[in-house]
Amino acid sequence: MQHLKGYTADPRSEVIAICDLDKKHVRQVASEHKIPNTYTSHLEMLENPDIDAVSVCLPNFLHAPISIDALNAGKHVLCEKPPARSAQEAKAMADTATQNGKTLMYALVQRFDGSTQRLKQLVQEGELGEIYFGKAGYVRRRGIPIGKEGWFVDKERAGGGALIDIGVHALDCVWWLMNSPRPVEVMGMSYSHFKHLVPDNVKYDVDDATFAQIRFENGATIILETTWALNLPGDNYIKVAGTKAGATLSPFTLYTEEDGKELDKPLSAPSINSFDEEVKHFVGCIVDGKEPISSAEQGIMLMQMLDGIYESAEKGRSVPIADLSAATG
Ligand SMILES: NC(=O)c1ccc[n+]([C@@H]2O[C@H](COP(=O)([O-])OP(=O)(O)OC[C@H]3O[C@@H](n4cnc5c(N)ncnc54)[C@H](O)[C@@H]3O)[C@@H](O)[C@H]2O)c1
């Protein structure tokens, strides 16, 4: 629904079709928003030559196959987070986008928040110096999503639990602010202690808490904590620290020094709708032929970090992260 609002708000785009397996739902949304074409098969929808681009807002296991179908049908794709269930799937998506000369962008909405955009600008202007530490948290005390037919809590269909669902937002945001260094090693720990919060008939084999530390090629570190359920108050934070200054998004503050003394500088940013901004960026990239800031290549690296964290948690030791871009040219 957020994508729909975004396209409607942008005069350069028009929503002309909508697809969902649920016929009643799709007709209802179409009539509310005056969308002329409805489909229950994405393959049929993709045959419509008037469609230039599609948003893939589907359960995680469908991100790769349906994005690939859309790219092969000559459409640009804005795919919801997480990019896919694994780096391997994200790589197949990126390759298909390249082969077809189409845009593949990931809907990593936190990048489009006003404060995040402003802080990124300060980073690019060198205000923080060289950034070597990031800390991110997306911690819910209670908040396990189930989704249609329980897909969110089924590893096969979701690819994982709290980490891949909400940890991905926090990790992506802090990593992007640090200029997306290449990850080289990761240590992760996952826990699953809240099965009793989902109905008995729902399969539950995913993490409801994951904690991780990632080391990067440039020597930087990220510490991440993410939970769907934890016996502590909920928390949501992004912190980055560099050689000249550090910053937090909430409170939106720059931490630096003047004459050897600590100095806190409150920051400000315009209040904008991050979902609208995200869609506007996607449309703009298509119109201007530009690379999206949340690109297909970055989606692969982001998924490599998530894969590495899960692998490390399973093996009980840190694991290296291969340089996929170098390995594949
Ligand atoms: N950026 C955000 O803040 C945010 C918020 C919520 C969800 N999401 C992402 O959006 C995606 C969808 O999540 P959700 O909460 O809407 O899930 P959901 O289970 O509520 O809805 C999924 C929808 O997909 C439809 N569907 C399933 N298979 C289909 C197919 N083959 N063809 C057409 N339609 C099909 C279902 O009928 C259902 O309506 C996920 O990847 C999730 O991570 C992102």
The ligand as a Tripos MOL2 file, in Angstrom:
@<TRIPOS>MOLECULE
LIG
   44    48     1     0     0
SMALL
NO_CHARGES

@<TRIPOS>ATOM
      1 N1          9.5220   -1.7550    4.2920 N.am      1 LIG1
      2 C1          8.7210   -2.0910    5.2490 C.2       1 LIG1
      3 O1          8.6540   -1.4040    6.2420 O.2       1 LIG1
      4 C2          7.8650   -3.3400    5.1070 C.ar      1 LIG1
      5 C3          6.7420   -3.4810    5.9040 C.ar      1 LIG1
      6 C4          5.9740   -4.6360    5.7430 C.ar      1 LIG1
      7 C5          6.3550   -5.6180    4.8300 C.ar      1 LIG1
      8 N2          7.4660   -5.4540    4.0790 N.ar      1 LIG1
      9 C6          7.8860   -6.5010    3.1240 C.3       1 LIG1
     10 O2          6.8600   -6.6760    2.1470 O.3       1 LIG1
     11 C7          6.7520   -8.0420    1.7760 C.3       1 LIG1
     12 C8          5.3170   -8.5260    1.9820 C.3       1 LIG1
     13 O3          5.0030   -8.4650    3.3680 O.3       1 LIG1
     14 P1          3.4950   -8.3850    3.8890 P.3       1 LIG1
     15 O4          3.5460   -8.0390    5.3260 O.co2     1 LIG1
     16 O5          2.6960   -7.5310    2.9590 O.co2     1 LIG1
     17 O6          3.0410   -9.9220    3.7150 O.3       1 LIG1
     18 P2          1.5390  -10.5000    3.7360 P.3       1 LIG1
     19 O7          1.6390  -11.9410    4.0340 O.co2     1 LIG1
     20 O8          0.6830   -9.6290    4.6010 O.co2     1 LIG1
     21 O9          1.0140  -10.2600    2.2390 O.3       1 LIG1
     22 C9          1.5780  -10.9500    1.1600 C.3       1 LIG1
     23 C10         0.6020  -10.8390   -0.0090 C.3       1 LIG1
     24 O10         1.1940  -11.4980   -1.1410 O.3       1 LIG1
     25 C11         0.1590  -12.1910   -1.8240 C.3       1 LIG1
     26 N3          0.7620  -13.2580   -2.6320 N.ar      1 LIG1
     27 C12         1.3500  -14.3870   -2.2050 C.ar      1 LIG1
     28 N4          1.7960  -15.1170   -3.2630 N.ar      1 LIG1
     29 C13         1.4890  -14.4110   -4.3860 C.ar      1 LIG1
     30 C14         1.7040  -14.6160   -5.7860 C.ar      1 LIG1
     31 N5          2.3360  -15.6960   -6.2520 N.pl3     1 LIG1
     32 N6          1.2270  -13.6890   -6.6440 N.ar      1 LIG1
     33 C15         0.5790  -12.5990   -6.1990 C.ar      1 LIG1
     34 N7          0.3530  -12.3390   -4.8910 N.ar      1 LIG1
     35 C16         0.8010  -13.2300   -3.9900 C.ar      1 LIG1
     36 C17        -0.7440  -12.7100   -0.7130 C.3       1 LIG1
     37 O11        -2.0180  -13.0480   -1.1920 O.3       1 LIG1
     38 C18        -0.7470  -11.5200    0.2410 C.3       1 LIG1
     39 O12        -1.7820  -10.6160   -0.0640 O.3       1 LIG1
     40 C19         7.7840   -8.7890    2.6140 C.3       1 LIG1
     41 O13         8.9400   -8.9940    1.8720 O.3       1 LIG1
     42 C20         8.0690   -7.8540    3.7790 C.3       1 LIG1
     43 O14         9.3740   -8.0120    4.2860 O.3       1 LIG1
     44 C21         8.2210   -4.3120    4.1990 C.ar      1 LIG1
@<TRIPOS>BOND
     1     1     2 1
     2     2     3 2
     3     2     4 1
     4     4     5 ar
     5     4    44 ar
     6     5     6 ar
     7     6     7 ar
     8     7     8 ar
     9     8     9 1
    10     8    44 ar
    11     9    10 1
    12     9    42 1
    13    10    11 1
    14    11    12 1
    15    11    40 1
    16    12    13 1
    17    13    14 1
    18    14    15 2
    19    14    16 1
    20    14    17 1
    21    17    18 1
    22    18    19 2
    23    18    20 1
    24    18    21 1
    25    21    22 1
    26    22    23 1
    27    23    24 1
    28    23    38 1
    29    24    25 1
    30    25    26 1
    31    25    36 1
    32    26    27 ar
    33    26    35 ar
    34    27    28 ar
    35    28    29 ar
    36    29    30 ar
    37    29    35 ar
    38    30    31 1
    39    30    32 ar
    40    32    33 ar
    41    33    34 ar
    42    34    35 ar
    43    36    37 1
    44    36    38 1
    45    38    39 1
    46    40    41 1
    47    40    42 1
    48    42    43 1
@<TRIPOS>SUBSTRUCTURE
     1 LIG1         1 GROUP 0 **** ****
